[in-house]
Amino acid sequence: MRKILLITTMVMTCLVTVIISCKKDTPQSATLVKDSFFTIENATFITGALPTASTGTAPSISAISGNGQVLEGGSNPITITTDATIKEVIVGVQGKTGYYKVPASALKSGSLSYMVYLLFSSSFVTDNFIILIAIVDNTGLISAYESIPVTRITAGTGKLQVNVSWDQPNDIDLHLIEPNLYEVYWDTIPSKNGGTLDVDSNPDCFLDNINSENITYSGTATVEKGKYIVRIALFSSCDVTNLTHYIVTARMDGSLITPTTGVNPYYGSVTADQAWIDGNGPQEGVTVMEFNIAATKSASAGNQKMLQFSYPRKVNLVKKEAAAYR
């Protein structure tokens, strides 16, 4: 009897050991930053907790800025100012797993500043979160983390989505010319194919500080085959004198499209004296990207949610002035 009990006890002990071992070996469910929030071009993603900031002679970030509101499928240009010589930038999300290491050589930089461009997933769902950023110097010392609180703005992603995001409180316009030459932008109604501008930020300098415009084709829209042209215009500087950095992305079913002209994402900048107000919608701004859509229609319905914001109607200043002399 004792032998039977001993064998039974040994078997139960082994089972418990195996179960505990399996639990230890099974990775816990985690929200990876690269899957659920954003990606960064030319960066390395590290799965794990953010490294601890160094003490003593660690470098420091003197200033940091970025948009506090981001769109699904949009982007966020972040400026980091420091007088330190840096090796890389660390970017993560508070309470989430994984982070990016962006080499300094891959960053857009000025004399004392570095630009990091975050490309947000078209399906990220977290309403409020905090971006954490640190810099690493050439000796490997890590600065204290700086934070940017962010709110998600719901926008149409759909089958086809074209987005521009920028970093200053001014009025940049997004234009998309369809293969039939109809142009979707602030002064037109939705196209017969269903293309619509569902986010028009800072119109006529009525600042909402979303700093993003979005054109979308919902799951019931028609994505016509042929060539699409993306144009960007600085409608008004809104008294901003700083350089304005912007990012343009075009996505089909949530994935970046390979353009025929230009690059995707497209990174650009404008100055206050580059305000384009010429009264000709199809001629306004500059072409930043062209891409082709094949005859095969998208099978994905995409995100059909639309912003319901009521924006003041933008006034074409050239047309208004011309009318005054009639």
Backbone bond lengths (Angstrom), bond angles and torsions (degrees), N, CA, C in turn:
res aa  C-N    CA-C-N  psi(-1)  N-CA   C-N-CA  omega(-1)  CA-C   N-CA-C  phi
1 M - - - 1.460 - - 1.516 110.95 -
2 R 1.377 114.21 -42.49 1.470 117.79 179.14 1.515 111.30 -62.12
3 K 1.366 115.77 -37.61 1.462 120.25 -179.69 1.518 110.68 -62.87
4 I 1.366 114.94 -41.78 1.473 119.20 179.85 1.514 110.13 -64.19
5 L 1.347 116.42 -44.16 1.467 119.97 179.03 1.520 111.21 -63.15
6 L 1.326 116.21 -39.86 1.461 120.60 -179.67 1.517 110.64 -63.97
7 I 1.356 115.77 -44.37 1.469 119.33 179.24 1.527 110.75 -63.89
8 T 1.364 115.25 -42.37 1.471 119.57 179.44 1.520 110.80 -61.37
9 T 1.326 116.36 -42.65 1.473 121.06 179.32 1.519 111.11 -62.99
10 M 1.342 116.20 -41.82 1.458 120.64 -179.66 1.528 110.50 -64.36
11 V 1.342 115.95 -41.47 1.473 119.88 179.57 1.518 110.87 -63.47
12 M 1.350 116.50 -45.14 1.456 120.92 179.91 1.522 110.66 -62.91
13 T 1.323 116.36 -39.88 1.473 120.26 179.41 1.520 110.62 -62.65
14 C 1.353 115.81 -41.84 1.468 120.56 179.32 1.525 111.09 -64.17
15 L 1.345 115.42 -41.19 1.459 119.50 179.88 1.516 110.91 -62.88
16 V 1.349 115.35 -44.96 1.464 119.03 178.63 1.513 110.84 -61.17
17 T 1.355 115.38 -41.63 1.479 119.99 179.43 1.511 110.75 -61.92
18 V 1.361 116.46 -43.15 1.460 120.55 -179.68 1.513 110.81 -63.79
19 I 1.370 116.85 -43.11 1.472 120.93 -179.42 1.516 110.52 -62.18
20 I 1.350 115.66 -46.79 1.470 119.36 179.47 1.513 110.46 -61.77
21 S 1.355 115.76 -42.05 1.457 120.21 -179.99 1.513 110.54 -61.89
22 C 1.366 116.82 -41.28 1.473 120.17 179.76 1.508 111.16 -63.53
23 K 1.357 115.92 -39.68 1.455 119.54 179.93 1.517 110.65 -64.09
24 K 1.330 115.77 -37.14 1.461 119.04 179.41 1.518 111.20 -69.60
25 D 1.352 116.14 -36.39 1.452 119.97 -176.77 1.522 112.72 -80.19
26 T 1.354 117.77 -19.86 1.463 120.67 -178.62 1.515 109.62 -81.91
27 P 1.329 118.74 120.58 1.457 120.18 -179.06 1.520 111.01 -65.61
28 Q 1.307 116.16 137.94 1.449 120.87 177.48 1.526 109.71 -70.85
29 S 1.336 114.79 146.39 1.469 118.29 178.60 1.513 109.04 -63.89
30 A 1.309 116.92 134.46 1.464 121.18 -177.03 1.516 109.31 -144.24
31 T 1.324 114.90 151.62 1.454 120.89 176.66 1.514 108.22 -93.66
32 L 1.323 116.66 105.28 1.458 120.52 179.40 1.525 109.99 -78.50
33 V 1.311 115.73 134.47 1.460 121.29 -178.99 1.522 111.13 -57.45
34 K 1.336 117.22 -42.04 1.468 119.95 -175.29 1.525 112.55 -70.32
35 D 1.329 117.66 -24.07 1.461 120.87 -179.17 1.520 112.85 -92.21
36 S 1.327 117.01 -30.92 1.458 120.43 -170.64 1.516 114.78 -115.12
37 F 1.337 118.05 -4.81 1.452 119.22 -179.07 1.532 112.20 -129.90
38 F 1.316 117.14 -79.03 1.454 119.25 -172.76 1.521 111.33 -148.43
39 T 1.318 114.39 165.69 1.456 121.72 171.72 1.525 108.10 -121.96
40 I 1.317 115.94 162.95 1.468 122.36 176.61 1.516 107.31 -133.95
41 E 1.321 116.59 124.87 1.454 120.01 -179.80 1.530 111.26 -64.97
42 N 1.330 115.60 146.10 1.472 123.23 176.30 1.531 112.91 59.99
43 A 1.347 115.82 26.43 1.460 120.37 178.10 1.523 109.74 -115.43
44 T 1.330 115.55 159.98 1.466 121.62 175.86 1.517 108.97 -104.75
45 F 1.338 116.41 128.72 1.456 119.42 178.49 1.523 109.67 -93.80
46 I 1.330 116.20 129.76 1.458 122.66 -179.42 1.530 108.34 -111.25
47 T 1.330 117.02 124.41 1.462 120.58 177.29 1.524 108.65 -85.75
48 G 1.310 116.31 115.44 1.454 120.89 -178.17 1.512 110.50 152.28
49 A 1.323 115.44 -178.32 1.462 120.40 -179.04 1.522 110.77 -76.23
50 L 1.322 115.88 152.31 1.463 120.39 176.03 1.524 109.90 -59.34
51 P 1.320 117.76 138.13 1.472 119.69 178.51 1.530 111.09 -66.43
52 T 1.301 115.50 152.02 1.458 121.53 -178.09 1.526 110.81 -75.25
53 A 1.321 115.80 140.94 1.467 120.22 177.29 1.518 110.52 -64.87
54 S 1.333 115.59 146.25 1.467 120.86 179.73 1.526 109.92 -82.37
55 T 1.301 115.47 166.06 1.464 120.99 177.18 1.527 109.29 -113.97
56 G 1.294 115.18 -179.93 1.464 119.57 175.41 1.509 112.90 73.55
57 T 1.338 115.97 -117.32 1.468 120.87 -173.32 1.527 112.49 -91.93
58 A 1.310 117.66 29.37 1.463 121.25 -179.92 1.522 110.39 -64.39
59 P 1.330 118.07 151.36 1.471 120.74 178.03 1.521 110.25 -68.38
60 S 1.316 117.14 169.46 1.464 120.09 -179.88 1.522 110.28 -139.09
61 I 1.317 115.33 151.60 1.469 122.70 174.79 1.520 107.37 -95.17
62 S 1.319 117.37 121.01 1.462 120.06 -178.00 1.522 112.41 -83.91
63 A 1.329 117.00 -26.90 1.472 120.39 178.07 1.518 109.09 -159.61
64 I 1.328 115.37 150.09 1.459 120.38 177.22 1.526 108.55 -146.40
65 S 1.328 116.75 142.19 1.461 119.90 179.20 1.527 109.36 -145.37
66 G 1.318 114.81 147.38 1.451 121.74 177.94 1.512 108.63 -169.19
67 N 1.320 117.66 164.55 1.455 121.13 -178.64 1.526 110.57 -70.26
68 G 1.327 115.63 136.79 1.450 121.29 178.75 1.515 112.91 -87.77
69 Q 1.348 116.82 -1.81 1.456 122.21 177.13 1.523 107.98 -134.23
70 V 1.334 116.76 134.32 1.458 120.26 179.72 1.524 109.55 -134.03
71 L 1.330 115.15 150.09 1.457 121.87 179.90 1.513 110.96 -96.73
72 E 1.313 116.33 151.00 1.461 120.69 169.25 1.525 108.23 -59.56
73 G 1.306 116.67 128.25 1.458 120.39 -178.00 1.515 113.56 76.82
74 G 1.339 117.41 5.04 1.457 121.18 178.98 1.516 111.57 -96.38
75 S 1.320 116.30 -154.81 1.460 120.25 -176.26 1.525 109.91 -150.33
76 N 1.318 115.71 174.44 1.457 120.72 -179.68 1.521 109.78 -147.31
77 P 1.335 117.29 110.85 1.473 119.85 176.50 1.529 109.81 -83.49
78 I 1.311 116.85 125.21 1.462 121.81 -176.89 1.525 109.26 -117.39
79 T 1.327 115.25 131.27 1.468 121.51 179.48 1.518 109.67 -107.09
80 I 1.322 115.48 128.65 1.466 122.04 178.73 1.524 107.98 -116.17
81 T 1.325 116.14 125.09 1.465 120.97 179.35 1.523 109.44 -110.97
82 T 1.328 116.47 130.50 1.462 121.85 179.22 1.522 109.24 -157.28
83 D 1.317 115.82 152.79 1.464 118.74 174.80 1.525 110.62 -99.58
84 A 1.341 116.36 6.97 1.461 120.83 178.81 1.524 110.90 -87.34
85 T 1.322 115.83 151.90 1.463 120.64 171.05 1.511 107.25 -85.18
86 I 1.325 116.68 118.79 1.455 118.65 -171.68 1.528 112.54 -109.55
87 K 1.317 114.44 153.59 1.455 122.27 176.82 1.521 110.82 -96.04
88 E 1.347 115.91 -38.96 1.454 120.31 -178.46 1.526 110.73 -162.20
89 V 1.328 114.81 169.11 1.460 122.18 177.21 1.522 108.35 -118.94
90 I 1.319 116.37 139.11 1.459 122.51 176.90 1.524 108.60 -105.23
91 V 1.332 116.65 130.67 1.466 121.20 -178.99 1.527 109.14 -132.37
92 G 1.323 116.38 126.94 1.455 121.14 177.97 1.515 111.23 -146.46
93 V 1.318 116.13 -173.06 1.457 122.93 177.51 1.526 107.86 -125.90
94 Q 1.306 115.89 131.64 1.453 120.84 -177.93 1.532 111.43 -57.42
95 G 1.347 116.19 128.19 1.451 121.44 177.09 1.515 115.04 79.57
96 K 1.345 118.57 2.18 1.461 121.93 -179.22 1.528 109.86 -113.62
97 T 1.310 115.00 158.97 1.459 120.76 -173.80 1.523 112.16 -88.91
98 G 1.324 115.16 135.19 1.461 120.95 175.57 1.517 113.09 93.34
99 Y 1.330 115.11 158.41 1.461 120.68 179.44 1.520 109.24 -157.13
100 Y 1.328 115.65 165.01 1.461 121.96 179.25 1.514 110.41 -104.72
101 K 1.335 114.66 143.85 1.462 122.31 168.78 1.524 106.62 -113.85
102 V 1.334 115.25 115.58 1.462 120.58 -177.28 1.524 108.50 -108.12
103 P 1.329 119.20 115.26 1.467 119.99 -179.99 1.517 111.27 -65.45
104 A 1.321 115.70 144.18 1.471 120.27 -178.77 1.522 111.52 -57.53
105 S 1.325 117.00 -32.03 1.467 120.71 -178.97 1.524 112.27 -66.08
106 A 1.354 117.33 -19.74 1.457 120.96 -179.08 1.522 112.69 -95.05
107 L 1.341 116.83 -1.89 1.455 120.53 -176.09 1.518 111.41 -92.13
108 K 1.347 115.62 144.88 1.458 120.48 169.57 1.522 106.02 -74.79
109 S 1.318 117.59 126.52 1.457 118.09 -173.00 1.517 112.64 -135.22
110 G 1.351 113.59 153.95 1.455 121.75 171.95 1.508 108.58 -114.08
111 S 1.324 117.71 -157.65 1.454 119.87 -177.57 1.521 111.99 -66.36
112 L 1.343 117.54 -40.94 1.456 120.64 -179.22 1.525 111.92 -130.38
113 S 1.314 117.62 11.51 1.460 119.37 -175.51 1.527 111.52 -130.98
114 Y 1.323 114.79 157.22 1.459 122.30 179.12 1.524 108.50 -131.33
115 M 1.338 117.01 139.84 1.449 122.44 179.43 1.524 110.16 -106.01
116 V 1.335 115.71 129.36 1.456 121.76 174.02 1.528 107.53 -119.67
117 Y 1.334 117.19 129.62 1.463 121.40 -177.16 1.526 110.02 -109.60
118 L 1.324 116.52 116.57 1.450 122.32 179.29 1.533 109.30 -95.70
119 L 1.326 117.43 126.54 1.465 123.12 -179.77 1.521 108.30 -105.96
120 F 1.329 116.57 108.84 1.457 120.96 -173.23 1.520 112.17 -83.64
121 S 1.326 114.58 143.75 1.457 121.53 177.70 1.524 110.50 -63.85
122 S 1.329 116.64 147.73 1.460 120.60 177.25 1.521 111.67 -76.98
123 S 1.320 116.64 -2.08 1.468 119.66 -178.21 1.529 113.08 -125.64
124 F 1.333 118.10 15.19 1.460 117.18 179.55 1.538 109.49 -74.72
125 V 1.325 116.46 143.21 1.461 120.33 -167.15 1.531 113.95 -123.75
126 T 1.303 118.63 -0.61 1.463 120.69 -177.89 1.525 109.69 -75.90
127 D 1.334 116.25 122.13 1.462 120.31 -174.32 1.522 113.32 -72.55
128 N 1.330 116.60 -40.50 1.461 120.93 -178.66 1.529 109.59 -136.22
129 F 1.317 116.43 133.74 1.457 120.81 -179.60 1.522 109.09 -156.94
130 I 1.316 115.97 172.30 1.471 120.82 -177.18 1.518 109.56 -126.28
131 I 1.319 116.23 122.63 1.457 121.89 175.07 1.527 108.38 -83.41
132 L 1.320 116.41 132.45 1.463 121.95 178.94 1.525 109.49 -112.90
133 I 1.325 116.21 135.08 1.466 121.35 -176.46 1.525 110.63 -136.76
134 A 1.329 115.52 135.81 1.467 122.03 174.80 1.526 108.19 -138.54
135 I 1.315 116.44 161.35 1.464 121.42 175.88 1.522 109.09 -115.78
136 V 1.329 115.67 154.18 1.465 122.33 179.47 1.523 108.07 -123.16
137 D 1.338 116.72 129.60 1.467 118.67 -179.91 1.533 110.36 -87.78
138 N 1.316 115.82 -179.29 1.469 120.97 -174.53 1.530 113.73 -67.37
139 T 1.325 116.81 -15.49 1.468 119.83 178.15 1.531 111.85 -94.58
140 G 1.344 116.37 -2.19 1.461 120.00 179.01 1.509 114.69 94.30
141 L 1.335 118.27 0.77 1.463 121.11 179.19 1.533 109.58 -74.37
142 I 1.325 115.57 140.43 1.468 121.92 -175.34 1.520 109.96 -109.88
143 S 1.328 116.65 133.25 1.462 121.60 179.67 1.526 110.66 -72.76
144 A 1.319 115.45 170.87 1.468 120.31 169.84 1.526 108.40 -65.98
145 Y 1.320 116.47 150.99 1.465 120.55 -178.93 1.526 110.56 -81.16
146 E 1.331 114.77 136.89 1.463 121.60 172.14 1.527 107.98 -105.19
147 S 1.321 116.64 150.73 1.462 120.10 -174.32 1.529 112.51 -121.24
148 I 1.331 115.18 147.66 1.462 123.02 174.25 1.530 107.74 -128.62
149 P 1.337 118.86 104.49 1.466 120.60 176.52 1.529 109.86 -69.33
150 V 1.324 116.11 136.15 1.464 120.94 -174.04 1.532 110.63 -132.85
151 T 1.331 115.31 142.30 1.463 122.66 174.41 1.517 109.14 -115.78
152 R 1.316 116.63 135.50 1.467 121.52 177.56 1.522 110.07 -80.22
153 I 1.338 116.00 132.37 1.459 122.23 175.00 1.526 108.09 -106.74
154 T 1.325 117.18 123.27 1.456 120.78 -179.87 1.521 110.21 -70.72
155 A 1.312 116.70 129.85 1.460 122.09 178.89 1.516 109.05 -139.71
156 G 1.326 116.43 162.60 1.447 120.14 177.58 1.517 110.48 -74.05
157 T 1.324 116.68 126.26 1.459 120.52 174.68 1.528 109.27 -103.18
158 G 1.322 117.23 -52.21 1.455 122.33 171.07 1.514 115.41 58.08
159 K 1.348 115.57 -160.13 1.467 121.19 177.65 1.527 110.01 -67.52
160 L 1.333 115.18 -51.67 1.465 121.44 -177.79 1.524 107.84 -121.48
161 Q 1.323 116.31 132.77 1.455 121.91 179.29 1.525 109.43 -137.30
162 V 1.324 116.08 128.48 1.463 121.70 174.39 1.523 107.11 -121.62
163 N 1.322 116.97 131.38 1.457 121.27 -172.72 1.519 111.01 -137.39
164 V 1.332 116.31 145.83 1.459 121.75 168.32 1.524 107.63 -128.96
165 S 1.329 116.65 135.54 1.461 122.21 174.82 1.519 107.83 -129.50
166 W 1.324 116.39 146.95 1.468 119.63 -177.40 1.520 109.98 -143.00
167 D 1.342 116.71 175.65 1.463 119.89 -167.58 1.520 115.70 -116.52
168 Q 1.331 118.84 14.60 1.463 120.90 179.62 1.534 110.24 -130.94
169 P 1.354 117.97 154.54 1.464 120.83 179.99 1.529 111.98 -79.64
170 N 1.321 116.24 68.58 1.457 121.02 177.81 1.525 109.47 -136.91
171 D 1.340 116.10 -173.80 1.462 120.74 -170.12 1.525 111.21 -113.12
172 I 1.323 115.50 97.64 1.461 121.47 174.50 1.519 108.18 -101.42
173 D 1.329 116.50 138.39 1.464 121.85 -178.64 1.518 111.75 -109.77
174 L 1.316 114.49 143.02 1.465 122.76 177.79 1.524 108.62 -108.04
175 H 1.331 116.80 131.67 1.469 123.18 178.51 1.525 108.87 -125.72
176 L 1.327 116.17 136.92 1.462 121.03 175.11 1.533 108.28 -130.80
177 I 1.329 115.61 119.65 1.467 121.40 177.98 1.523 108.52 -97.02
178 E 1.323 115.50 121.25 1.460 121.09 -179.82 1.530 110.52 -77.58
179 P 1.338 118.10 168.02 1.469 121.03 178.31 1.532 113.50 -58.43
180 N 1.358 116.38 -27.83 1.476 119.96 178.24 1.528 112.09 -84.01
181 L 1.354 116.47 6.84 1.464 126.07 177.76 1.526 113.82 75.83
182 Y 1.322 118.21 4.25 1.468 119.72 172.10 1.528 108.44 -71.50
183 E 1.332 115.80 136.30 1.470 120.25 -176.67 1.516 110.44 -109.53
184 V 1.315 115.45 123.80 1.463 122.13 177.67 1.525 107.72 -94.36
185 Y 1.325 116.81 119.66 1.463 121.85 175.91 1.525 107.18 -164.16
186 W 1.333 118.20 -168.59 1.463 121.60 -169.54 1.527 113.77 -64.48
187 D 1.324 118.84 -24.68 1.463 120.93 -173.11 1.528 112.75 -102.42
188 T 1.336 117.71 15.63 1.458 119.96 179.09 1.522 110.06 -127.76
189 I 1.316 115.26 155.19 1.452 120.82 174.18 1.526 108.09 -78.84
190 P 1.341 118.31 165.86 1.458 119.08 177.47 1.524 111.55 -54.26
191 S 1.328 116.48 144.85 1.462 120.67 -178.67 1.528 110.52 -69.82
192 K 1.316 116.61 163.88 1.463 120.37 178.44 1.530 111.36 -63.69
193 N 1.336 116.01 -21.42 1.468 120.24 176.92 1.523 112.42 -79.61
194 G 1.327 116.32 -14.36 1.463 120.14 -179.59 1.505 114.80 104.33
195 G 1.340 118.15 4.97 1.458 120.58 177.72 1.516 110.31 -73.17
196 T 1.332 116.46 131.68 1.463 119.70 -177.18 1.525 111.50 -144.62
197 L 1.325 115.13 146.66 1.466 121.30 172.75 1.526 106.56 -86.23
198 D 1.323 117.66 105.49 1.460 119.96 -175.62 1.520 113.01 -99.57
199 V 1.326 118.17 -9.25 1.460 121.68 173.24 1.522 108.07 -133.42
200 D 1.328 115.89 117.16 1.467 122.13 178.36 1.518 106.34 -123.32
201 S 1.328 116.80 97.67 1.459 121.16 -171.08 1.524 112.77 -89.97
202 N 1.328 115.09 144.54 1.478 123.79 176.55 1.527 113.47 53.85
203 P 1.352 119.44 42.10 1.473 120.22 -176.80 1.521 111.75 -64.98
204 D 1.339 115.59 130.67 1.469 121.00 -179.14 1.522 112.11 52.24
205 C 1.345 115.98 31.08 1.458 123.15 177.80 1.527 113.50 67.95
206 F 1.337 118.16 18.13 1.461 121.31 165.78 1.537 105.63 -80.17
207 L 1.315 115.96 95.04 1.452 120.94 -165.76 1.529 113.06 -77.12
208 D 1.326 115.83 124.17 1.463 121.80 169.33 1.535 110.22 -107.89
209 N 1.341 115.38 -10.64 1.466 122.93 177.45 1.527 113.80 60.34
210 I 1.334 117.23 22.25 1.458 119.88 169.68 1.524 109.44 -73.75
211 N 1.336 115.91 -34.65 1.465 122.07 177.02 1.527 112.35 54.95
212 S 1.322 115.71 46.72 1.456 120.01 -179.85 1.522 109.64 -158.50
213 E 1.336 116.77 142.61 1.458 121.66 172.12 1.518 108.38 -125.30
214 N 1.335 115.38 149.59 1.453 119.93 -170.02 1.526 110.87 -142.57
215 I 1.331 116.03 128.75 1.466 122.33 173.58 1.520 107.44 -114.61
216 T 1.324 116.18 131.35 1.463 119.92 -174.39 1.519 112.16 -137.47
217 Y 1.327 114.93 151.76 1.467 123.35 173.08 1.523 105.99 -120.95
218 S 1.325 117.50 112.13 1.458 121.89 -174.09 1.522 111.34 -69.92
219 G 1.323 115.21 179.63 1.453 120.04 -179.08 1.506 114.09 -64.53
220 T 1.319 117.68 -20.33 1.470 121.02 178.62 1.527 112.41 -98.21
221 A 1.330 117.04 -1.61 1.462 120.75 -179.34 1.533 110.61 -80.58
222 T 1.317 115.33 167.64 1.469 122.30 176.65 1.518 109.12 -105.44
223 V 1.319 116.19 120.92 1.463 120.13 174.44 1.524 106.37 -94.37
224 E 1.312 115.20 98.45 1.466 121.61 -174.19 1.529 111.04 -67.45
225 K 1.324 116.46 141.73 1.464 120.10 177.70 1.531 108.93 -72.55
226 G 1.320 115.84 152.24 1.456 120.59 178.05 1.514 112.77 123.63
227 K 1.340 115.44 -164.81 1.465 121.89 -173.57 1.521 111.90 -91.63
228 Y 1.332 115.34 133.83 1.467 123.46 175.10 1.526 108.08 -113.93
229 I 1.324 115.81 141.65 1.468 121.78 -179.73 1.523 108.67 -120.99
230 V 1.323 116.78 128.92 1.463 122.38 179.19 1.524 108.70 -107.35
231 R 1.343 115.69 127.31 1.464 120.78 179.52 1.532 109.51 -125.39
232 I 1.330 114.91 150.29 1.457 122.32 179.89 1.523 109.17 -126.44
233 A 1.343 116.01 134.69 1.461 120.19 178.16 1.522 109.91 -133.85
234 L 1.325 116.76 137.78 1.460 121.39 170.06 1.524 106.30 -87.72
235 F 1.318 116.89 97.23 1.471 120.71 -177.04 1.522 111.05 -66.87
236 S 1.346 115.59 -42.71 1.457 119.72 177.77 1.523 109.42 -153.19
237 S 1.332 115.89 139.51 1.466 119.73 178.68 1.519 111.71 -77.21
238 C 1.355 117.35 -17.22 1.476 121.67 179.54 1.529 111.27 54.67
239 D 1.322 116.01 39.20 1.470 123.73 178.63 1.526 113.47 68.57
240 V 1.308 117.56 11.36 1.466 120.33 175.11 1.520 109.07 -80.94
241 T 1.311 116.83 127.29 1.466 120.93 179.35 1.525 111.68 -104.20
242 N 1.339 116.75 -16.46 1.468 120.13 179.34 1.519 110.99 -68.63
243 L 1.321 115.51 157.11 1.448 121.25 173.51 1.528 108.78 -63.51
244 T 1.342 116.49 134.21 1.463 121.42 178.52 1.520 109.72 -103.26
245 H 1.334 116.11 121.26 1.460 121.05 177.51 1.523 108.83 -97.85
246 Y 1.325 116.28 140.70 1.458 118.70 179.01 1.533 110.83 -139.37
247 I 1.332 114.47 161.17 1.459 122.39 179.21 1.520 108.20 -131.17
248 V 1.319 117.54 133.17 1.457 122.57 176.53 1.522 108.48 -116.49
249 T 1.330 116.55 131.37 1.460 121.25 175.28 1.520 110.18 -130.08
250 A 1.316 116.65 145.83 1.464 123.09 174.11 1.524 107.27 -126.96
251 R 1.332 116.35 127.98 1.458 120.84 -176.25 1.525 110.82 -129.24
252 M 1.320 115.75 141.54 1.459 122.97 172.57 1.518 106.71 -117.94
253 D 1.332 116.33 120.10 1.463 121.18 -176.69 1.528 111.66 54.07
254 G 1.323 116.55 36.09 1.451 121.66 176.31 1.511 115.71 87.32
255 S 1.344 117.82 -10.21 1.466 120.94 -178.35 1.519 110.91 -104.41
256 L 1.333 116.48 144.53 1.456 120.73 179.26 1.528 110.47 -63.28
257 I 1.328 115.70 137.06 1.462 122.14 -179.65 1.528 109.44 -87.09
258 T 1.320 117.02 141.93 1.466 121.01 173.98 1.521 108.35 -81.85
259 P 1.337 118.46 115.13 1.467 120.24 -176.32 1.524 112.81 -78.92
260 T 1.324 115.05 160.40 1.465 120.17 174.05 1.521 110.54 -91.40
261 T 1.337 115.94 -25.58 1.464 121.84 176.07 1.518 108.12 -135.79
262 G 1.330 116.49 136.16 1.448 120.10 -178.00 1.519 111.16 83.78
263 V 1.314 116.15 -166.55 1.459 121.92 -179.92 1.525 108.72 -128.69
264 N 1.324 115.57 161.25 1.455 121.50 -179.48 1.525 107.94 -140.85
265 P 1.336 118.94 109.93 1.463 129.36 7.71 1.539 111.51 -71.48
266 Y 1.341 113.95 155.16 1.455 120.85 176.63 1.525 107.89 -108.29
267 Y 1.341 116.33 125.16 1.461 121.59 178.78 1.531 108.36 -107.18
268 G 1.336 116.16 127.40 1.458 119.03 -179.48 1.515 111.52 -144.66
269 S 1.328 116.02 178.54 1.459 121.31 177.47 1.528 109.29 -151.72
270 V 1.332 115.52 153.31 1.462 121.81 178.29 1.516 109.06 -138.44
271 T 1.323 115.16 156.32 1.458 121.40 175.25 1.523 109.19 -112.84
272 A 1.327 115.84 166.75 1.463 121.04 -175.27 1.519 112.59 -57.82
273 D 1.333 117.93 -32.54 1.463 119.95 -177.71 1.530 112.42 -80.58
274 Q 1.329 117.22 4.96 1.451 120.91 177.71 1.531 111.87 -103.32
275 A 1.336 116.69 24.41 1.460 120.36 178.51 1.523 109.09 -69.60
276 W 1.326 115.68 123.53 1.464 120.57 -178.64 1.527 109.75 -103.24
277 I 1.328 117.41 103.51 1.458 121.81 175.10 1.528 106.01 -129.69
278 D 1.323 116.19 85.90 1.459 118.97 -174.49 1.525 112.78 -114.06
279 G 1.343 117.23 1.96 1.451 119.26 174.74 1.512 114.97 79.00
280 N 1.326 118.44 -2.74 1.464 120.96 -179.17 1.520 108.96 -115.83
281 G 1.342 115.88 97.88 1.452 120.52 -175.88 1.510 114.58 -48.76
282 P 1.361 118.07 -53.39 1.456 119.12 -178.60 1.520 114.09 -65.84
283 Q 1.344 116.91 -15.74 1.466 120.31 -178.74 1.529 112.47 -102.37
284 E 1.329 116.72 -3.80 1.458 119.76 -171.95 1.526 111.83 -75.82
285 G 1.342 115.86 138.82 1.453 121.11 174.29 1.515 113.91 79.78
286 V 1.313 115.47 -159.31 1.461 122.04 -176.99 1.522 109.91 -129.82
287 T 1.324 115.91 147.22 1.462 120.70 177.30 1.522 109.26 -77.54
288 V 1.327 116.45 129.06 1.462 120.47 -179.46 1.524 111.90 -114.66
289 M 1.338 116.85 -15.70 1.460 118.36 -175.69 1.531 110.04 -163.80
290 E 1.329 116.37 144.50 1.455 122.37 169.55 1.524 107.64 -132.79
291 F 1.337 116.03 142.18 1.462 119.36 177.56 1.523 109.81 -147.47
292 N 1.322 115.56 158.31 1.464 121.99 179.38 1.518 110.42 -110.28
293 I 1.341 115.48 141.45 1.450 121.92 172.14 1.520 107.64 -109.67
294 A 1.329 115.64 127.63 1.466 120.48 -179.27 1.523 110.66 -73.17
295 A 1.339 115.60 171.02 1.458 121.17 -176.47 1.516 112.43 -66.69
296 T 1.342 117.48 -27.39 1.466 120.24 -179.07 1.516 109.76 -66.89
297 K 1.320 115.58 124.38 1.457 120.63 -178.92 1.517 111.03 -78.18
298 S 1.315 116.13 151.28 1.454 121.13 176.84 1.520 110.03 -68.90
299 A 1.332 116.16 140.52 1.461 120.31 178.58 1.520 111.77 -93.91
300 S 1.318 116.57 -9.65 1.455 120.50 -176.03 1.512 111.22 -87.55
301 A 1.309 116.01 136.09 1.466 119.93 178.08 1.511 111.10 -79.04
302 G 1.321 117.47 -27.07 1.462 120.95 178.41 1.512 112.20 69.78
303 N 1.302 115.46 -169.68 1.452 122.63 -178.99 1.520 108.19 -92.08
304 Q 1.324 117.13 115.10 1.459 120.46 -175.62 1.518 112.78 -97.27
305 K 1.348 117.75 5.57 1.456 119.72 178.96 1.528 109.30 -67.73
306 M 1.312 116.20 141.33 1.459 120.86 -178.35 1.526 109.36 -125.55
307 L 1.318 116.52 144.49 1.451 119.96 173.97 1.521 110.35 -66.18
308 Q 1.308 115.98 142.81 1.454 120.78 -179.47 1.528 111.34 -111.33
309 F 1.314 117.00 21.94 1.457 120.06 -179.56 1.530 110.32 -66.46
310 S 1.312 116.10 145.97 1.467 120.85 176.54 1.515 107.76 -105.87
311 Y 1.332 116.16 107.69 1.460 120.49 -176.94 1.533 110.41 -97.34
312 P 1.329 117.12 147.77 1.460 118.54 172.59 1.522 109.59 -65.84
313 R 1.330 116.82 142.40 1.457 120.37 -176.86 1.516 110.21 -71.43
314 K 1.311 116.06 128.30 1.452 121.24 -179.96 1.519 110.26 -70.32
315 V 1.304 116.65 144.34 1.465 121.63 179.88 1.513 109.22 -107.19
316 N 1.323 116.91 131.41 1.456 120.15 174.96 1.527 106.83 -80.33
317 L 1.328 116.38 107.62 1.466 121.01 -172.14 1.518 112.77 -63.92
318 V 1.328 117.20 -35.01 1.464 119.79 -178.99 1.518 110.35 -66.80
319 K 1.342 117.13 -45.96 1.460 120.35 179.05 1.520 111.06 -63.50
320 K 1.335 116.34 -38.62 1.456 120.59 -179.27 1.516 110.79 -64.21
321 E 1.328 117.76 -44.97 1.459 121.31 179.67 1.523 111.44 -65.18
322 A 1.351 116.32 -39.38 1.465 119.99 -179.82 1.520 110.76 -64.50
323 A 1.347 116.89 -37.40 1.458 120.62 -179.15 1.516 111.25 -66.68
324 A 1.316 117.91 -28.57 1.452 121.46 -177.72 1.525 112.40 -67.34
325 Y 1.345 116.64 -20.59 1.456 119.48 -177.61 1.520 112.51 -98.13
326 R 1.319 117.76 2.17 1.475 120.76 179.98 1.519 111.55 -83.95
